[in-house]
């Protein structure tokens, strides 16, 4: 009996302790929707003071869900700059427009020397959120810091920088560098007030239309209007970004009215939102993430590869994926000047003819065989970005023409089939267009030292064309060269381009300007973002 | 008792060594590495040169033994290192995750215990009655439903339809309600069935029949049954606490609850070895300690064990 009483007492004491703990948590919560371990930004406090004097009207607020989250707001580290850009905190010298054109932002103009190695930029009269004016020296310090803290941008240390006065910046490269403007749009090249920032992880001082109010490392970021924004009026007062990984949670939060919008809407959620156009606005645009496959020239002969490419139906796959992707012709959007390539239409009869010309004979099991060996293709994929679904659809399409597909799933493609070349058909997904220029993708896919060279497409002729593209400064010629290289990969049946992910955004009716028409993932709220 | 506790604590050191070595080995042997995951996080292709430099910076080019010895040497000095992914101290990340997971776990277990104990008693006393059948049926359904389904149903009905709670609730009391209920439902269902079985076993024992034959009041008989079932109940609850403190990935993901489960899952996905190792160490210690506390509680609750030890 005593033991039972002891047990009861223990349970009661634990309950009491728990209530106390929970109440302690809630105390911090009550004042702020994004509490917990959030950090208040000094920049925001200063900003709030300014705002308080301006107006007493009800603040315009907006809540967004984001699918990824990083534990720091340091613009230069890792990919964190993507998020400070989405949150409207940081800005770059140039930005990519919705039409993929490169537009000035913190730099108002630029010129390049006759030898193509020295770039001169005139900076805009921009100010940081603490009132400090942007100078060329500050930009140089930022780029040097980025080269130190981010391996992907270590190459910036190879450039020579010079400031001429307050607003003129000169960058000299060791060799011609035509992608300079494109590089300068990368959100990691966002500019911070390095001297004015006390806490890079939690409260960077930047030039964007919003400043950090609280940054909760568990996934909630609250930003306030930058009262001293240099580039026009900021419509919204406060924006809260909630990290939500789960698709159902995002859907439910939208339906409950807890959030005003999010991107990467799933096919199922899209149907639900589309059924209620008076409440929700859906925007679907082709984006830059490419689903493609590589056909191994070392294991599949020309006619088999051609037959495969005549069989894979990108439109059928896009339809099956509920409109989350658009069928692709090449790696780039067909609206881009460097996306002007053609591929043969799906023709299963022709595919069969090609196989028969190649000596294959249809067997009683419905599969082609040659010398008693069934035509079997080893399709390698990883279960992400809908590649698993694509692999299954392809298997079915291959079966219809008499090609047997064995599916091999790997968790990490880069460490397995991509690294070893042990595949007949390798499915993969990557960002093809980083910032309005084809060189990055063309180089990553087709160069002789690329990880896809094991597929057998790379050769000296293609390498020469890529080298030409690397140093070509004329935009039209660059597009022409890129088209030529990509077309060669299609004509050689070395690659198959399946789909380009659509950027699908849902917003509550009345909300505009959250980069829903921009194909890139790293833009979000701006000064123009508004909610009626 | 003191010697017993010390002996058990010494076992923890061996368990930690074995577990950490095996985890490190498995992480090392699995394809892919932290450098690749870190650089490819957004699907942007990077050159082999950048990849190699990152590997070198993270110390991934060293041999397995050197990497493990380096980690173990630092771990011995209570330094679990920093995350490959974000450079933050592993111990800070784990403590934060543990705090949140412990809050969720203890609340859910308490809730489940307080609901399931009386229901299990009713089921045992009213065995094979309509009430027993109904409670067992409901517990069967609760036990069968996967966590994600329970979570989505709760959100849909309580947040979207009834608008009683927000979907977006941060680390607060309101934010705790739904994940706690979602976690408690299957635990509660399991507890009811396990507690009921234990009570029925006790009710079928001769001491109960003897007590009843002597005309002892039912409530006294019930107290004795509860008393004699307490060790089994403690074992069931203890094991559940140990398991749940490892975190519940599904619940934590759906409800945006930043606990250990999600931290571990993200670390595994990103091949973040220091965090994986730290997590394994942490959970091993927790599991062993919870089991130790449960075992010690046996001695406190059941004097027979003390007596046997004395003999």
Interface residues (C-beta under 8 A of the other chain):
Chain A: X1 X3 X4 X6 X7 X11 X14 X15 X18 X21 X22 X23 X25 X26 X29 X33 X34 X35 X36 X37 X63 X70 X71 X72 X77 X78 X79 X82 X151 X152 X154 X216 X217 X218 X219 X220 X242 X243 X244 X245 X246 X248 X249 X252 X253 X255 X256 X258 X259 X289 X385 X410 X411 X412 X414 X415 X416 X429 X430 X431 X434 X440 X441 X444 X449 X451 X521
Chain B: X30 X31 X32 X33 X36 X38 X39 X40 X41 X42 X43 X44 X45 X46 X48 X50 X53 X54 X57 X85 X86 X87 X88 X96 X103 X106 X107 X110 X113 X114 X152 X155 X156 X159 X160 X163 X166 X167 X168 X170 X171 X172 X173 X174 X176 X223 X224 X226 X227 X230 X234 X253 X254 X255 X256 X258 X300 X301 X302
